[in-house]
Amino acid sequence: MSKVLISTENLSKHFRFGKSLFSFNEKVVRAVDDVSLEIYERETFALVGESGCGKSTLGRIMLRLLERSSGSVKFKGQDIYALDEAKMRALRKDIQIIFQDPYASLNPRMRVKDILAEPLRAHNFGTTQQIEARCKELLDMVGLRPHLINHYPHQFSGGQRQRIGIARALANNPEFIVCDEAVSALDVSIQAQVLNLLKDLQEQLQLTYLFITHDLSVVRQFADRVGVMFLGRLVEVGTTEEIFTNPLHPYTQFLISAVPRADPHQRNRVRPLLKGDIPSPMNLPNGCRFHTRCPYVQDICRSTEPALNSHGGHRAACHFPGLQISETQMAV
């Protein structure tokens, strides 16, 4: 077993709004609520779930791009929220992020050489000549020609822009990178190229990834372990093989059943259909947060929130883990 590189313990982020001079009714959105996880050196940990479940917020808190509400984040055993500004600035060389939208994450007024040089200058990389040489090296690492260093972002395709974003994240030789929906804005063929690039870079540079996505078809080919989030909570954690072959939480079962299959013979296969009310993140239900839509719901689910318990190394937050959806709960 590899060493733990980064971990969270009871990490939460609550957004408060609605209170003003004219209203005292403050509302709270528990975007991330009491999340504890460990990511090991040189692994790819995929974080999956529907839009709005808190995946991206969790990734940003782990990099201290957003401040936590409570809990801790430890990088190599050191609580990053206990660091002062100078030490946190130095640590940022080791923890980086690749953003979702390659069109919005690059400054359109800056040339590629300036985009890549900015993090190098921030951490006193070297002379102007050394920085320019490093920028050309970074472009070559991500499969772009070094002579493109004087181009602007609008002169590149979406896939090329994302490669520039990857190069920027690699500038100061980080150890941990959050890939926040890094391929979701790209065409399928380009997705495969970028994923292969990320995999090659991981092996070459011994990187660790937190790969945030809602696309489970990508996860199966790319990740070592998977964490499933629902309404700010981790509901299941396991190896990729365990998650796909033996999902314990009903929410995970529904997610996997919704993955399209490239087999025309399965076009009319029977798939589970989610019913019930969708919970509001501003008014969470008592007990299990999934109970309003769960086919196995019992009284205990409505009153007691399940803990993320271990089931042979595979963890699930469910009172009745491993139950399989019956045909009466299916719909075409």
C-alpha positions in Angstrom: 0.0 0.0 0.0 1.3 3.4 -1.0 1.6 6.3 1.5 -1.3 8.7 2.0 -0.4 11.9 0.1 -3.4 14.0 0.9 -6.4 13.4 3.2 -9.5 15.1 4.6 -11.1 14.6 8.0 -14.7 15.7 8.7 -14.3 18.4 6.0 -17.3 20.7 5.5 -18.1 23.8 3.5 -21.4 25.6 4.1 -22.6 28.6 2.1 -24.9 31.0 4.0 -27.1 33.5 2.2 -30.5 35.2 2.4 -29.8 37.3 5.5 -30.0 41.0 4.9 -31.3 44.3 6.4 -34.8 43.4 5.2 -34.8 39.6 6.0 -33.5 37.6 8.9 -34.2 34.2 7.2 -30.7 32.9 6.7 -30.4 29.8 4.4 -27.6 27.3 4.4 -26.4 25.1 1.6 -24.2 22.2 2.8 -22.1 21.9 -0.3 -19.6 19.6 1.4 -20.7 18.0 4.6 -18.4 16.0 6.9 -16.2 14.3 4.2 -13.3 12.1 5.2 -11.1 10.5 2.5 -7.5 9.5 1.8 -5.7 9.7 -1.5 -2.5 7.7 -1.9 0.7 8.6 -3.7 0.6 8.1 -7.5 -3.0 7.0 -7.7 -6.0 8.4 -9.5 -8.9 8.9 -7.2 -12.1 9.6 -9.1 -14.9 11.7 -7.5 -18.2 11.1 -9.2 -21.8 12.3 -8.7 -24.4 14.4 -10.4 -24.1 18.2 -10.9 -24.4 20.1 -7.7 -23.4 17.3 -5.4 -20.2 19.2 -4.1 -17.4 17.5 -6.2 -15.8 20.7 -7.4 -16.2 22.5 -4.1 -14.5 19.6 -2.3 -11.6 19.8 -4.8 -11.2 23.5 -4.3 -11.2 23.2 -0.5 -8.5 20.6 -0.7 -6.3 23.1 -2.5 -7.4 25.9 -0.2 -8.8 27.9 -3.1 -12.0 28.0 -1.0 -11.9 28.3 2.8 -13.4 25.4 4.8 -16.2 25.7 7.3 -14.8 23.0 9.5 -12.6 19.9 9.3 -9.0 19.5 8.1 -7.0 18.8 5.0 -3.6 17.2 5.4 -0.9 17.1 2.7 1.9 14.7 3.7 0.6 14.8 7.3 0.6 18.6 7.5 -2.7 20.5 8.0 -2.7 23.1 5.2 -5.2 25.3 7.0 -2.6 25.7 9.8 -0.1 27.2 7.5 0.6 30.9 7.3 0.5 32.8 4.0 4.2 32.4 3.2 4.2 28.6 3.8 0.9 28.2 2.0 2.4 30.1 -1.0 5.4 27.7 -1.1 3.1 24.7 -0.8 1.2 25.7 -3.9 4.0 24.5 -6.1 3.1 20.9 -5.0 -0.7 21.2 -5.4 -2.3 22.3 -8.7 -5.6 22.3 -10.6 -6.7 21.8 -14.2 -10.0 23.6 -14.8 -13.0 22.4 -16.7 -13.4 25.1 -19.3 -10.3 25.6 -21.5 -12.0 28.7 -23.0 -12.5 30.5 -19.7 -9.4 29.4 -17.8 -6.8 31.0 -20.1 -6.4 34.8 -20.2 -7.2 35.8 -23.8 -4.9 38.8 -23.6 -1.8 36.8 -22.7 0.5 34.8 -25.0 1.1 31.2 -24.2 4.6 32.0 -23.0 3.2 34.5 -20.5 0.5 32.0 -19.3 3.1 29.4 -18.6 5.7 31.8 -17.2 3.3 33.3 -14.7 3.5 30.4 -12.1 7.3 30.1 -12.8 7.9 33.7 -12.0 5.6 33.5 -8.9 8.0 30.9 -7.4 11.3 32.4 -8.6 12.1 29.7 -11.1 15.1 31.3 -12.6 16.3 33.8 -15.3 14.2 34.9 -18.3 16.1 32.5 -20.5 15.5 29.6 -18.1 11.8 30.4 -17.9 11.4 30.5 -21.7 13.3 27.2 -22.0 11.0 25.7 -19.4 7.9 27.0 -21.2 9.0 25.3 -24.4 9.7 22.1 -22.5 6.2 22.2 -21.0 4.6 22.6 -24.5 6.6 19.6 -25.8 5.5 17.5 -22.7 1.8 18.1 -23.6 2.2 17.4 -27.3 2.4 21.0 -28.6 5.1 22.4 -30.8 7.4 24.8 -28.9 7.2 27.5 -31.7 3.6 28.1 -30.7 4.8 29.8 -27.5 4.0 33.3 -29.0 0.4 32.5 -30.0 -2.7 33.6 -28.1 -5.3 31.2 -26.8 -7.9 32.0 -29.5 -5.5 30.6 -32.1 -5.9 27.1 -30.5 -8.6 24.5 -30.6 -10.4 23.4 -27.3 -8.2 20.3 -27.0 -5.0 22.3 -27.5 -6.2 24.9 -25.0 -6.7 22.2 -22.4 -3.2 20.9 -23.1 -1.9 24.4 -22.3 -3.9 24.3 -19.1 -2.2 21.0 -18.2 1.2 22.5 -19.0 0.5 25.4 -16.7 -0.4 23.0 -13.9 2.8 21.1 -14.5 5.0 24.2 -14.5 6.5 23.9 -11.0 6.6 20.0 -10.8 3.6 19.4 -8.5 2.9 16.1 -6.8 -1.0 16.4 -6.6 -3.3 17.7 -9.3 -7.1 18.2 -9.1 -8.5 17.5 -12.5 -11.9 19.3 -12.3 -14.0 18.0 -15.1 -10.9 18.3 -17.2 -12.2 16.5 -20.3 -16.0 17.1 -20.1 -15.9 20.2 -22.4 -14.0 18.3 -25.1 -15.2 16.1 -28.0 -15.1 12.3 -27.3 -12.1 11.7 -29.6 -10.2 14.6 -28.0 -11.2 13.3 -24.5 -9.3 10.0 -25.2 -6.2 11.9 -26.3 -6.2 14.1 -23.2 -6.8 11.1 -20.9 -3.9 9.2 -22.5 -1.7 12.3 -22.0 -2.7 12.6 -18.4 -1.9 8.9 -17.9 1.5 9.1 -19.5 2.3 12.2 -17.5 1.3 10.4 -14.3 3.7 7.6 -15.0 6.5 9.9 -16.2 6.3 12.4 -13.3 4.8 10.2 -10.6 1.7 12.4 -10.2 -1.3 11.9 -8.0 -4.8 12.9 -9.4 -8.1 13.8 -7.9 -10.2 13.3 -11.0 -13.6 15.0 -10.7 -16.2 13.9 -13.2 -19.8 12.9 -13.8 -18.9 10.5 -16.7 -18.6 7.0 -15.3 -17.5 5.6 -18.7 -14.3 7.6 -18.4 -13.8 6.6 -14.7 -13.7 2.9 -15.4 -10.7 3.2 -17.8 -8.8 5.9 -15.9 -9.2 5.6 -12.1 -7.7 3.4 -9.5 -10.4 4.1 -6.8 -13.7 5.9 -6.9 -15.7 8.0 -4.4 -19.4 8.6 -5.0 -20.9 11.8 -3.7 -24.5 12.7 -3.1 -25.7 16.0 -1.8 -22.4 16.9 -0.2 -21.6 13.5 1.4 -19.5 10.5 0.3 -21.9 7.6 0.0 -19.5 5.0 -1.3 -15.7 4.5 -1.7 -14.0 1.5 -3.3 -11.7 0.3 -6.0 -12.9 0.9 -9.6 -13.5 -2.8 -10.0 -15.5 -3.1 -6.8 -17.6 -0.1 -7.6 -18.5 -1.3 -11.1 -19.0 -5.0 -10.4 -20.5 -4.9 -6.9 -22.0 -1.4 -6.1 -23.3 -1.4 -2.5 -25.2 1.9 -2.4 -28.4 2.1 -4.4 -27.4 5.6 -5.7 -24.2 4.0 -7.2 -26.3 1.3 -8.8 -28.5 3.9 -10.5 -25.5 5.8 -11.7 -23.8 2.8 -13.2 -27.1 1.6 -14.9 -27.4 5.0 -16.6 -24.0 4.6 -18.4 -24.6 4.2 -22.1 -23.4 0.9 -23.6 -22.0 0.6 -27.1 -23.9 -2.6 -27.9 -27.0 -2.4 -30.1 -28.3 -5.7 -28.6 -28.6 -3.9 -25.2 -30.6 -0.9 -26.6 -33.8 -2.2 -25.1 -32.3 -3.5 -21.9 -34.4 -3.1 -18.7 -32.9 -0.4 -16.5 -33.8 0.9 -13.0 -35.9 4.1 -12.9 -35.4 6.6 -10.1 -38.7 7.8 -8.6 -39.6 10.1 -5.7 -38.8 13.7 -4.9 -35.4 15.2 -5.5 -34.2 16.7 -2.2 -33.3 20.3 -2.0 -29.7 21.1 -0.9 -31.2 24.0 1.2 -33.7 21.7 2.9 -32.1 18.3 3.4 -34.3 15.4 4.5 -33.8 13.7 7.9 -31.9 10.5 8.0 -30.4 9.2 4.8 -30.3 11.9 2.1 -31.2 9.5 -0.6 -34.2 8.0 1.1 -36.8 10.1 -0.8 -35.7 8.2 -4.0 -34.5 4.9 -2.7 -36.3 1.7 -3.6 -35.2 0.0 -0.3 -36.2 2.7 2.1 -37.2 1.6 5.6 -38.2 3.6 8.7 -34.5 3.7 9.9 -33.5 5.4 6.7 -36.0 8.3 7.4 -34.7 8.9 10.9 -31.0 7.9 11.1 -28.2 9.0 8.7 -26.0 6.0 7.9 -22.3 6.1 8.5 -19.7 5.3 5.8 -18.9 1.8 7.1 -16.4 -0.7 5.8 -17.6 -3.8 4.0 -14.4 -5.7 3.3 -12.4 -2.7 2.4 -15.3 -1.3 0.3 -17.1 1.5 2.2 -20.8 2.5 1.8 -23.1 4.8 3.7 -26.2 2.6 3.6 -28.3 0.8 6.2 -28.9 -2.0 3.7 -25.8 -2.2 1.5 -25.6 -4.5 -1.4 -29.3 -5.1 -2.1 -30.0 -5.5 -5.8 -32.8 -3.7 -7.5 -35.6 -6.1 -8.4 -37.5 -6.3 -11.7 -40.5 -4.7 -10.2 -38.4 -1.6 -9.5 -37.3 -1.5 -13.2 -38.6 0.3 -16.2 -37.6 0.3 -19.8 
